[in-house]
Structure formats: structure tokens, C-alpha cells
Amino acid sequence: MQLTLADIHAAARVIAGVADHTPLVPSPFLTAKTGHEVLLKLENMQPIGAFKLRGALNAVAALGDMAKGVTCCSTGNHGRGVAYAARERGLRAVICMSNLVPEAKVNGIKALGAEVRICGTSQDEALAEAQRMVADEGLTDISPFDDPHVIAGQGTIGLELLAARPDLRTLLIPLSGGGLAAGIALAARQIHPDIRIIGLTMETGAAMHDSLKAGHPVEVIERASLADSLGGGIGMDNKLSFAMCRDLLDDVILISEAEIYHAMQVLYYEDRIVAEGACVVGIAALLNGKVALDGPAATIITGRNLDMQLHARIMAGQDVTLGDLHLPGAPYEGAP
Ligand SMILES: *Cc1c(COP(=O)(O)O)cnc(C)c1O
């Protein structure tokens, strides 16, 4: 299946009024720091606190009336999007997640009335459970990133970005399974062929980065990360998102956990925004000189569904321990 710009315009009509048109705001701090205008697309303002509602609404709408219900594996935000979309249509939803998913995300999904299954320590184990729900209970599995309707839904962000600012030169996109980057890149490149599109992800367990390097999907060992939403594999039988990221992204850049920690402090103290570690990889790349700009740039603040105790610790500059990840504290110099 080949996705086109028309599919993304169709998705925009499906999600209109529920998940569209988040604010695009300037970051005066990053603009001063880089010497180029830096804009933030605030997907943390979505009704579920993350952009994944776009793809989930579009995918659930495509199911038709015969669907018995939906299931998915998720690092948390896709599950929340699917639960929200299923509730709107009165469908049963079973969300399968590994025990790496933070409790704040699990609780958000339960609050939407979905059933939650916690299975194992990896996204692959969660996927196996979702596939069992398909076989045993006739539910429809919605991939978090490797589904044409999901990719088209996430791509609506690209339409909004370039409609608001046709002069954007660089897009910095947090990257995990690649549905977000593939959708935005497809839309943006059709509208503006020479825009530069960069995927950003964490150093540990960067499945898409390692797969692009290898030239085919590879498995990674999942580790705890401040960017938990970027965890998980891309699927060894990946059909769409791998090829789209390979063909559409200019580069993929890795960000360390310490750089994520610091960038979360910058986003909070300078721009007054509470967001997950996954959101700040673009900001971290700019702060650490990993991407040089040549004109206006935008990054996606993808979600805000994090444990607020963890957020408070980082803002206070305290040590952080997440599973086998130990980060030494580092107070922010601009903190009050
Ligand atoms: C899912 C997610 C991403 C990455 O999206 P992919 O389509 O898997 O690449 C980034 N940030 C947040 C907050 C997410 O939930």
C-alpha cells in the first residue's frame, strides 16, 4: 500500500474538530540560542495529552460498523488514543503494554474505560498479547506506527505546520516506530520538496536508527529511558514506516539521557511547558549543537503524559533512577 498526500487530507477531515489544530508557538529562548526562529507544535495540548489521538481516530474510523472491538500494543500514548477513539464509537478496547510503561499512562488508559493487559518487559511481548486478542476474540489490532491510517493521521501535523508556516526550513521529529515522522515527512515533502526533516531518538534501544543503519528491521534490547514513549521495536515484518523513514528522512540523530534531562529543564524553565522526555529530543539536539539551522525550524512537543513525581525530581535537579538507568542530578542554572 502506497500512502499519498490525499490520504493525509482525508485523515484531516476525519479528525477535524477532535484532534486538529494544536498551537504552534515560538520559543524565544531557543530562538535566541540558535539565532533562528524555533517553533514548538504543542501536541501535548491534545485531549489525551499526546498526538497519537490523530492516528487512532483515523484508524478506528476506518474500521466500519462490523468491528467487534480494537486492541493494540503500546508504550502508553497510542493505547490512550485508541481507548479514546473506541469509547467515542462505543467499541471494546483492550490495550496491551509492557511493565516499562509508567503508571501515569496506565491509569490514563483505564480512566477511558479500556481493558489493560500488562505483559512482560518488552513491546514485543505486548504485541504478542494483542495478536492473541485478534486470534481468540476477533478484535482488530491497530499498530502504533505501521498502519496506513495511523501514519496518515499523524501526517495531519505536517499539513498544519506548513499551512501555518510555509517558510519552515527544518523539522525536528521525535522518532520511535516512525509513524509520526513518516506521516509528517510525507505531507511536508509533497508541499515543500527541499525541507530538511530530521528524526531524533534516544541512544539506548533506538530501533529505527539501528534498522536504517542495517538496511532492514533489526531487534533492539529495550532499556528504561526518560524518553519512554520512544521505546520498542519497529517490527521485524515492518510494512510501511521503515521504508517511509528510509526514503523521507534526511538524518536520524541520537540524544543521551543526560541531554534529555537537561532539555526537559530548559522546556520547563524557559518555555514553561511540562512535557515527556520523548518530546525534548529536538530541543536537546539544538542545545548541544547536533543540528545547525539555516532558517525557521519547528519541533513537535509530542506529549505530556509523564509521572509528575519524576518531573518534579528533574526540575529540582535531583538524581533519577528508572529501572537500570541511573542519572546523576544536575540543577538547572536558570531555576529560581
Ligand atoms: C509515540 C510517540 C512518539 C514517537 O512516535 P512514532 O510514530 O512511534 O515514531 C513520540 N513522542 C510521544 C510522546 C509518543 O507517544
The ligand as a Gaussian input file, in Angstrom:
#p B3LYP/6-31G(d) Opt

LIG

0 1
 C        4.586000       7.518000      20.023000
 C        5.304000       8.717000      20.494000
 C        6.413000       9.219000      19.785000
 C        7.009000       8.536000      18.568000
 O        6.111000       8.273000      17.531000
 P        6.390000       7.122000      16.456000
 O        5.295000       7.240000      15.478000
 O        6.365000       5.807000      17.186000
 O        7.746000       7.364000      15.879000
 C        6.998000      10.386000      20.253000
 N        6.540000      11.022000      21.363000
 C        5.490000      10.571000      22.059000
 C        5.049000      11.325000      23.267000
 C        4.831000       9.410000      21.659000
 O        3.782000       8.963000      22.367000

